[in-house]
């Protein structure tokens, strides 16, 4: 979810605005809507979930991408407006007729309080008010390619307990080049083995597609608000419950980069701490000993952030840098132990597995 702020015409506190559903065919007389297969105008196969906060400058392209889908099953657009002040909700409402002609039902709700309640809250509300058997997550500033829903839907039919992603095209072209290469080029096996890297989820949130059943099993997004990586937390919960990670190897999303994106509010240290906690929980706690591959800054930082019991499992650092190897050992100066722990630094040929590798996957061109 992203922002492109404009001035608010009315800053007064207000209650949440009820969901309004656009129906084709017969609807319940009282207009009520229940998420996850409750009352609706018809059975919906795929719900497109879009949280919105001040996205007026991108919504037309985003919604046109939905109209252009070549998927022939039933679709629903579920939008939650998180206190937009730039007319975003009116823009979405303005697409009702075009969506109806395309056969896409729509449910939209939100609030106009003084402050937004955060990406996690907006996503949870949009999911809750939707009714599709499958959920297609979309950010308001991105654009889906015409084949996206039908290809991810087909992949999900064969991977019902997996999170389905896709390859992306970055806009502007060339922005976050190394990150984009990683998104698009890691292997299917690496989607599961590289979940601890600094990049975050191995399939990025704006490309997510999953069954409602799996989403409900994993649970809702964290609603901590600004600065909370709700996507990474949910991704780790999914993997922790045995969920798979699958990528459709076609470019199905234009993924925009801009300074107003909500991801910029998440501190690197927050991501680091979550990664280390998950790595310890899923891997290191089960090992008797291991080697950290990198005697430099990142390797030493990892060591310092481990629990005391896991620090004792580190048999050595290893590296290829002769200057680091010549030092012979790393002294943990911050330790309260006496004598202070000293961990050997070895050439990688002299080290023994298993390894935790703390190096960049690619070099910048």
C-alpha positions as CSV (number, residue, x, y, z in Angstrom):
1,X,0.0,0.0,0.0
2,X,1.3,3.4,-0.9
3,X,0.7,7.1,-0.5
4,X,0.8,10.1,-2.8
5,X,-0.5,12.8,-0.4
6,X,-2.8,15.7,-1.3
7,X,-4.5,18.1,1.0
8,X,-7.5,16.8,3.1
9,X,-10.7,18.9,2.5
10,X,-12.1,17.8,5.9
11,X,-10.0,16.6,8.9
12,X,-12.8,15.7,11.2
13,X,-12.9,12.4,13.1
14,X,-15.4,9.9,11.7
15,X,-16.5,6.4,12.2
16,X,-15.9,3.6,9.7
17,X,-18.0,3.8,6.6
18,X,-20.0,0.6,5.9
19,X,-19.2,-1.6,3.0
20,X,-21.2,-1.1,-0.2
21,X,-21.5,-4.0,-2.6
22,X,-22.1,-3.7,-6.3
23,X,-24.2,-6.7,-7.3
24,X,-25.1,-8.4,-10.5
25,X,-28.2,-10.5,-10.3
26,X,-30.1,-10.8,-7.0
27,X,-28.7,-9.5,-3.7
28,X,-29.9,-9.9,-0.2
29,X,-32.7,-7.5,0.5
30,X,-30.9,-6.0,3.5
31,X,-27.8,-5.5,1.6
32,X,-25.7,-7.5,4.1
33,X,-22.4,-9.0,3.2
34,X,-20.4,-11.7,4.9
35,X,-16.8,-12.5,4.2
36,X,-15.5,-15.9,3.3
37,X,-18.5,-17.3,1.5
38,X,-21.4,-15.6,3.3
39,X,-24.3,-13.7,1.7
40,X,-23.4,-12.4,-1.7
41,X,-25.1,-11.9,-5.0
42,X,-23.4,-15.0,-6.4
43,X,-20.6,-17.4,-5.7
44,X,-17.3,-15.6,-6.2
45,X,-14.2,-17.5,-7.2
46,X,-11.6,-14.8,-6.9
47,X,-11.6,-11.7,-4.7
48,X,-9.1,-9.0,-5.6
49,X,-8.0,-7.4,-2.3
50,X,-6.8,-3.7,-2.5
51,X,-6.0,-1.5,0.5
52,X,-6.1,2.2,-0.4
53,X,-4.6,5.2,1.2
54,X,-4.2,8.4,-0.9
55,X,-3.6,6.5,-4.2
56,X,-5.6,8.8,-6.5
57,X,-2.7,9.2,-8.9
58,X,-2.5,5.4,-9.6
59,X,-6.0,4.0,-9.2
60,X,-7.1,4.4,-12.8
61,X,-4.3,2.3,-14.2
62,X,-4.7,-0.2,-11.4
63,X,-8.4,-0.7,-12.0
64,X,-8.0,-0.8,-15.7
65,X,-5.7,-3.7,-15.2
66,X,-8.5,-5.5,-13.4
67,X,-10.9,-4.8,-16.2
68,X,-8.4,-6.2,-18.7
69,X,-8.0,-9.6,-17.1
70,X,-8.6,-12.6,-19.4
71,X,-9.7,-14.8,-16.5
72,X,-13.2,-16.1,-17.3
73,X,-14.4,-17.1,-13.8
74,X,-16.3,-14.9,-11.3
75,X,-14.3,-12.0,-9.8
76,X,-14.9,-9.5,-7.0
77,X,-13.0,-6.3,-6.2
78,X,-12.8,-5.6,-2.4
79,X,-11.4,-2.2,-1.5
80,X,-10.8,-0.7,1.9
81,X,-10.1,3.0,2.0
82,X,-7.8,3.8,5.0
83,X,-8.6,7.5,5.6
84,X,-7.7,8.8,2.2
85,X,-7.8,12.5,1.8
86,X,-7.3,12.8,-2.0
87,X,-10.6,11.5,-3.4
88,X,-9.4,7.9,-3.8
89,X,-12.7,6.4,-2.8
90,X,-14.6,8.5,-5.3
91,X,-12.3,7.3,-8.0
92,X,-12.9,3.7,-7.1
93,X,-16.7,4.4,-7.0
94,X,-16.4,5.9,-10.4
95,X,-15.3,2.5,-11.8
96,X,-18.5,0.8,-10.7
97,X,-20.2,0.7,-14.2
98,X,-17.1,-0.4,-16.0
99,X,-16.4,-3.2,-13.5
100,X,-20.1,-4.3,-13.7
101,X,-19.9,-4.4,-17.5
102,X,-16.8,-6.6,-17.1
103,X,-18.7,-8.9,-14.7
104,X,-16.7,-7.8,-11.6
105,X,-18.7,-7.2,-8.5
106,X,-17.4,-4.7,-6.0
107,X,-17.5,-4.1,-2.3
108,X,-15.9,-1.0,-0.8
109,X,-15.7,0.4,2.7
110,X,-13.4,2.5,4.8
111,X,-13.1,5.2,7.4
112,X,-12.3,8.9,7.3
113,X,-10.7,9.3,10.7
114,X,-7.9,11.8,11.2
115,X,-5.2,9.1,10.9
116,X,-4.9,5.9,8.8
117,X,-5.0,2.7,10.7
118,X,-2.2,1.0,8.7
119,X,-1.7,-1.4,5.9
120,X,-2.4,-4.5,8.0
121,X,-5.7,-3.2,9.2
122,X,-6.7,-2.2,5.7
123,X,-5.9,-5.6,4.2
124,X,-7.7,-7.4,7.0
125,X,-10.8,-5.4,6.4
126,X,-10.7,-5.9,2.7
127,X,-10.3,-9.6,3.1
128,X,-13.1,-9.8,5.8
129,X,-15.6,-8.1,3.6
130,X,-14.8,-10.2,0.5
131,X,-16.4,-13.5,-0.4
132,X,-14.1,-15.2,-3.0
133,X,-12.7,-18.7,-2.6
134,X,-9.3,-17.3,-3.6
135,X,-7.6,-14.0,-2.7
136,X,-5.5,-12.0,-5.1
137,X,-3.6,-9.2,-3.3
138,X,-2.9,-6.0,-5.2
139,X,-1.4,-2.7,-4.2
140,X,-3.2,0.4,-5.4
141,X,-0.1,1.8,-7.1
142,X,0.7,-1.4,-9.2
143,X,-0.8,-2.8,-12.4
144,X,-1.6,-6.4,-13.1
145,X,-1.0,-7.9,-16.5
146,X,-4.0,-9.4,-18.3
147,X,-3.0,-13.0,-17.6
148,X,-2.2,-12.6,-13.9
149,X,-5.4,-13.9,-12.3
150,X,-6.0,-16.9,-14.5
151,X,-2.3,-18.1,-14.3
152,X,-2.1,-17.7,-10.6
153,X,-5.5,-19.3,-10.1
154,X,-4.4,-22.3,-12.1
155,X,-1.2,-22.6,-10.0
156,X,-3.2,-22.3,-6.8
157,X,-5.5,-25.1,-7.8
158,X,-2.5,-27.5,-7.6
159,X,-0.9,-25.8,-4.6
160,X,-3.8,-25.1,-2.2
161,X,-1.6,-24.6,0.9
162,X,0.9,-22.4,-0.9
163,X,1.5,-18.7,-1.5
164,X,1.6,-18.0,-5.2
165,X,3.7,-15.1,-6.6
166,X,4.9,-14.1,-10.0
167,X,7.7,-12.2,-11.8
168,X,7.5,-8.4,-12.0
169,X,8.6,-5.5,-14.1
170,X,9.9,-2.6,-12.1
171,X,8.7,0.9,-12.9
172,X,10.8,3.0,-13.3
173,X,12.9,0.5,-15.2
174,X,16.3,-0.1,-13.5
175,X,15.2,1.0,-10.0
176,X,16.2,-1.5,-7.2
177,X,18.0,-3.5,-9.9
178,X,19.6,-6.2,-7.7
179,X,16.4,-6.7,-5.7
180,X,14.4,-7.1,-8.9
181,X,16.8,-9.7,-10.2
182,X,16.4,-11.6,-7.0
183,X,12.6,-11.4,-7.2
184,X,12.5,-12.8,-10.7
185,X,15.5,-15.1,-10.9
186,X,15.8,-17.3,-7.8
187,X,14.9,-20.9,-8.4
188,X,11.7,-22.5,-7.2
189,X,13.7,-24.4,-4.5
190,X,15.3,-21.1,-3.4
191,X,11.9,-19.6,-2.8
192,X,11.9,-21.8,0.4
193,X,15.6,-21.8,1.2
194,X,16.2,-18.0,0.9
195,X,13.4,-16.9,3.2
196,X,15.9,-15.5,5.7
197,X,17.6,-13.0,3.3
198,X,17.5,-9.2,3.7
199,X,15.0,-8.9,0.8
200,X,12.0,-10.1,2.8
201,X,9.4,-12.6,1.4
202,X,10.7,-14.6,-1.6
203,X,7.5,-13.8,-3.4
204,X,6.6,-10.1,-2.8
205,X,3.3,-9.1,-1.3
206,X,1.8,-7.3,-4.3
207,X,2.0,-10.6,-6.2
208,X,0.4,-12.8,-3.6
209,X,-2.4,-15.2,-4.5
210,X,-3.8,-17.9,-2.2
211,X,-6.9,-19.7,-1.2
212,X,-9.1,-18.2,1.5
213,X,-8.9,-21.4,3.4
214,X,-5.1,-21.1,3.7
215,X,-5.3,-17.4,4.6
216,X,-7.7,-18.2,7.4
217,X,-5.6,-21.0,8.6
218,X,-2.5,-18.8,8.8
219,X,-4.4,-15.9,10.4
220,X,-4.8,-12.1,9.8
221,X,-2.2,-9.5,9.2
222,X,-0.5,-7.7,12.1
223,X,-2.2,-4.4,12.7
224,X,0.7,-2.6,14.4
225,X,0.5,0.2,11.8
226,X,3.3,2.3,10.4
227,X,6.7,0.7,10.6
228,X,5.4,-2.9,11.0
229,X,6.3,-5.3,8.1
230,X,3.0,-7.0,8.1
231,X,3.8,-8.9,4.9
232,X,7.0,-10.4,6.3
233,X,5.3,-11.4,9.5
234,X,2.4,-13.1,7.7
235,X,4.9,-14.8,5.3
236,X,6.8,-16.3,8.1
237,X,3.6,-17.5,9.8
238,X,2.7,-19.2,6.5
239,X,6.0,-20.9,6.1
240,X,6.1,-21.8,9.8
241,X,2.8,-23.6,9.4
242,X,4.1,-25.7,6.5
243,X,2.9,-23.5,3.7
244,X,4.6,-23.7,0.3
245,X,6.0,-20.9,-1.8
246,X,5.4,-21.0,-5.6
247,X,6.2,-18.4,-8.3
248,X,4.5,-18.3,-11.8
249,X,7.5,-17.6,-14.0
250,X,5.9,-14.9,-16.1
251,X,5.9,-11.2,-15.6
252,X,2.3,-10.5,-14.3
253,X,2.7,-7.3,-12.4
254,X,4.1,-3.8,-13.0
255,X,5.7,-3.1,-9.6
256,X,6.1,0.6,-8.9
257,X,9.0,2.2,-7.0
258,X,8.5,5.6,-5.4
259,X,9.4,7.4,-2.2
260,X,5.8,7.4,-0.9
261,X,5.6,3.6,-0.7
262,X,4.7,2.3,2.7
263,X,7.7,-0.1,2.7
264,X,10.0,2.8,3.3
265,X,8.5,3.3,6.8
266,X,9.9,-0.1,7.9
267,X,13.4,0.1,9.5
268,X,16.1,-2.2,8.3
269,X,16.8,-3.1,11.9
270,X,13.2,-4.3,12.3
271,X,13.5,-6.6,9.3
272,X,16.9,-7.8,10.6
273,X,15.5,-8.7,14.1
274,X,12.6,-10.6,12.6
275,X,14.8,-12.5,10.2
276,X,17.2,-13.6,13.0
277,X,14.4,-14.7,15.3
278,X,12.8,-16.8,12.5
279,X,16.2,-18.2,11.5
280,X,16.8,-19.3,15.1
281,X,13.3,-20.7,15.5
282,X,13.3,-22.7,12.3
283,X,17.0,-23.7,11.9
284,X,19.6,-22.9,14.5
285,X,17.6,-24.1,17.5
286,X,17.7,-27.6,15.9
287,X,21.4,-27.6,15.2
288,X,24.2,-28.7,17.6
289,X,26.8,-26.5,16.0
290,X,27.4,-24.5,12.9
291,X,29.8,-22.1,11.0
292,X,29.1,-18.5,10.1
293,X,30.4,-17.9,6.5
294,X,31.6,-14.2,6.7
295,X,34.0,-13.0,9.3
296,X,33.1,-9.4,8.4
297,X,30.6,-6.9,9.6
298,X,27.4,-8.9,8.8
299,X,28.7,-12.2,10.1
300,X,29.8,-10.6,13.4
301,X,26.4,-8.8,13.7
302,X,24.6,-12.1,13.3
303,X,26.6,-13.7,16.0
304,X,26.0,-10.8,18.4
305,X,22.2,-11.0,17.8
306,X,21.9,-14.7,18.5
307,X,20.7,-16.0,21.8
308,X,23.5,-16.9,24.3
309,X,22.7,-20.6,23.8
310,X,23.0,-20.3,20.0
311,X,26.2,-18.2,20.3
312,X,27.8,-21.2,22.0
313,X,26.9,-23.4,19.0
314,X,29.1,-21.2,16.6
315,X,32.3,-23.3,16.1
316,X,33.9,-20.8,13.8
317,X,33.7,-18.0,11.3
318,X,35.0,-18.7,7.8
319,X,36.1,-16.3,5.0
320,X,38.2,-15.9,1.9
321,X,39.8,-12.6,3.1
322,X,43.4,-13.4,4.2
323,X,43.5,-10.3,6.4
324,X,40.5,-11.5,8.4
325,X,41.8,-15.0,8.6
326,X,45.3,-13.9,9.8
327,X,43.6,-12.4,12.9
328,X,42.9,-16.0,14.0
329,X,39.8,-15.3,16.0
330,X,37.0,-12.9,16.7
331,X,36.6,-11.6,20.3
332,X,33.0,-10.8,21.4
333,X,33.9,-7.6,23.3
334,X,30.3,-6.8,24.3
335,X,30.0,-10.1,26.2
336,X,29.7,-10.1,30.0
337,X,31.4,-13.4,30.2
338,X,34.9,-13.7,31.5
339,X,37.0,-14.5,29.7
340,X,35.3,-13.0,26.7
341,X,34.4,-15.5,24.0
342,X,36.8,-15.9,21.2
343,X,35.6,-17.6,18.0
344,X,38.1,-19.0,15.5
345,X,38.3,-17.4,12.0
346,X,39.2,-20.0,9.3
347,X,39.6,-20.2,5.6
348,X,36.5,-21.6,4.1
349,X,38.4,-24.8,3.0
350,X,39.2,-25.6,6.6
351,X,35.6,-25.0,7.9
352,X,32.9,-27.6,8.3
353,X,29.2,-27.5,7.7
354,X,26.4,-26.6,8.3
355,X,26.8,-23.0,7.4
356,X,24.9,-19.8,7.8
357,X,26.0,-17.7,4.8
358,X,26.0,-13.9,5.3
359,X,27.0,-12.6,1.9
360,X,25.4,-10.7,-1.0
361,X,23.8,-13.0,-3.5
362,X,24.7,-10.7,-6.5
363,X,27.1,-7.9,-7.1
364,X,25.8,-4.7,-8.5
365,X,26.7,-4.2,-12.2
